[in-house]
Amino acid sequence: MITGMGVISPLGDSPARLHDSLCQGLSGIKPIQLFSTAGLGCPLGGEILDFDAAKYLGGERNLRPLDRTSRLVVSAAQLALKDSGWSAEMRAAQEVGLVLGTMFCSVHTISEFDRRTLEAGPAYASPMDFSNTVINAAAGQTAIVHNLRGVNTTISTGVTSGLEAISYATDLIRSGRARALLAGGADELCFESFYGFDRAGLLCRSNDSAGDFPIPFDSRRNGLALGEGAALLMLEDVALARERGARILGEIRGHGSSYDCSRGQEDKDSVQAVASAIRQALHDGFILPCELDCLSASANGSVAGDRHEAQGAFVGLSGQAHKLPVTAIKSMLGETLGASGPMQAVSLLETMRDGVLPGIPHLEEIEDDFPLDMARAQSHEADVINGLINSIGLDGHCCSLILSRGEA
Amino acid sequence: MERRIVITGIGVVTPIGIGCEEFWTSLLNGRSGIAPVQSLDTSDYNVHRGAEVKEFNAEKYILNLDATRLGRASQFAIAAARLALADAGVEIGSLDQKRAGVSMGTTSGEPREVERFDDSYVSKNLDRIGPEFLARYPCHVIPAHVASELNFSGVNIMIPTACAAGNYAIAHAFDVMRAERSDLMLAGGSDAFSRITFTGFARLGAVAPETCQPFDRLRKGMIPGEGAGVLVLEPLDRARRRGARIYAEVGGYGLSCDAHHMTAAHPQGDGAERAMQQALADSKTKPEDVSYISAHGTGTLTNDRLETIAVKRLFKDAAYRIPISSVKSMLGHTMGAASAIEAAVCALAVFNDRVPPTINLNDPDPECDLDYVPNFARDLRINVAMNNAYAFGGNNASLILRKRELLN
């Protein structure tokens, strides 16, 4: 059961603000201020402007050793704990854990630590920074700040990290290994990862006929925009949630994962992998394709990735995909990597609450053989009881998850 | 009835031997893999020794992918995976590869890829960095490369929980198999010797100048190392059907978080004790039935003391009767691979009824007063082995393996 959410995004720091922005078609993708993009092919990113963790934590105390990624996670965790009513006293009495998905944690921290070694010599590398170079640093730091003594796991499967983390947490709760877990993901925008995506030719090119934005599923799409953020769900077993009278926002019905051994190089294998993850999620949740009310797509504007998802959804949903309302919020948030799947979950839970599904801004020409008749540029009404979330990696990982509406 | 999961294959790439046989012989003979560091110029450091893997020929193991385009941790992981499958006598052709998966752990992923980025950055030659950075650096590429090499399209996950990661990865594979999401899992950990890791531990003052002497009064720290360990996990019925040799059954596991400090363990070993306790409960093992403990045993002043305290707190008087050894005395600390390699040690101990020693233990620390199997291997009936691992971020993981004769 999902009993709370916390989100820090380029489009707001609450589920309602994020959802309203998405439904209005606002974009968080703007020229990057965090670092110089001079000489790079794309100057745009979904940056969280004026991000200040102290605002959420009530001051700088405890924050000094934390890098940007950890600060994003600590902030989202604070919001999710508050939203779900898990006070510090309750956390002292009952173990709460954290399952965090992240692609890089902080490659910026890692790289800076190493560059200091190179430039000034090993004697000047900071031991405190070293503790942040491990990929589980953000999860560890967050556990310390919020006294989360239960399971603490970091999952890294690229873009799918966050949705995979929610799946992992769901299984721990189902099997009785944990009763209350924060689960979701985070990644920061930084020069090092941005440079990697730029060199890989994956970023959307500005000054192109399509304009300055990633346009998922559109035939004019030419790449993704990188974004950043953190999103966490509070997951609890049903008995615990009921016992403490928690508000139930929704339920994780099923999940599935698969891997494309060709790593996106062979269309047939890539489409099969997407379909397989969807089928497993349906099977796991005892849900039929016709019982789904919408698809929150992973599509981010990348040329091959969007095609694999569209065609994989057609196969995985036994030809029913064309009837499903579709949204692709990475059109406005950018590709937030580890945060992306959990961001989609937050947005979908808001759609379940208020009945509005965000559109895909600038979408004009859906690629011919994409079976997505219901994708719209504008937001529209949608009564969603069961929704499918896809998370499709750039190099082989696929994860799908089905959410159902709660009682609230 | 719950599906029972057994270990049928072991593959290791270590500083004291590649492949299960050479490794086990080295362990029983107390051979050390610690030597002057070769892959890094240590003249600017105050410590100079490490545990590197020597004479590793990646091309020998990597048959389908291009080994020259993979990072060292991926190369180790594939080699360990191939060795484990061969050891298990698994014919890849006989498998349903859609139901075969990979679960890996790591501390640093592919650190040499980011180090190459940093070298180029510092020398203002960033143009030398191309698309390979994104393709080779993020840690999820390690299980991805293993799966692509073997064409395994099932569950594929990286759990980068630093120095306890191998145990987390094996524990997850165990859950995945129990939930019948997979019919065969390769599970373990991999890490490559890196400048970042060596610098960081050196700056923490945690690296020993000469050698690793866990539990000795004169111990001066850990020795950074590298390697990989991979286990083949199968359901008992499948293993029996094909007449496989069964090393041990995976009994269960426990995970916890100190939520205390990023790099220092809890002063009373709180998290470590809770992880062990949960592992016992999960596997329905009584404390007095544990016949061997593979210690985290890094050789730092505090780790070895706190670990001793935690074992005594949980096992009470029985603690003095349980042999405990640290193979890090021979292997150094192979980071994310360590607990996977140590799980292999536990499986071999259970299978062979022999316990490897803690070498370099001549003058026991009075505060470390348990039986650490000093300097010589011991013949002993081992019914149940416990594998303990602790990490940065306060991540603790304990795993229980038990004898196949106990299987009904």
Interface residues (C-beta under 8 A of the other chain):
Chain A: P65 E95 G97 L98 M103 F104 C105 V107 I110 S111 F113 D114 R115 T117 L118 E119 G121 P122 A123 A125 S126 P127 F130 S131 N132 T133 V134 I135 N136 A137 A139 G140 Q141 A143 I144 H146 N147 L148 R149 G150 V151 N152 T153 T154 I155 S156 T157 G158 S161 E164 Y168 D171 L172 S175 R177 E192 S193 Y195 G196 F197 R199 A200 G201 L202 S257 S258 Y259 D260 C261 S262 R263 D269 A273 S276 Q280 G393 D395 G396 H397
Chain B: D44 Y45 K98 G101 T106 T107 S108 G109 P111 V114 E115 F117 D118 D119 Y121 V122 L126 I129 G130 P131 F133 L134 A135 Y137 P138 C139 H140 V141 A144 A147 S148 N151 F152 S153 G154 V155 N156 I157 M158 I159 P160 T161 A162 Y168 H172 D175 R178 A179 R181 R195 I196 T199 G200 F201 A202 R203 L204 L255 S256 C257 D258 A259 H260 H261 M262 T263 G271 R274 D282 A391 F392 G393 G394 N395
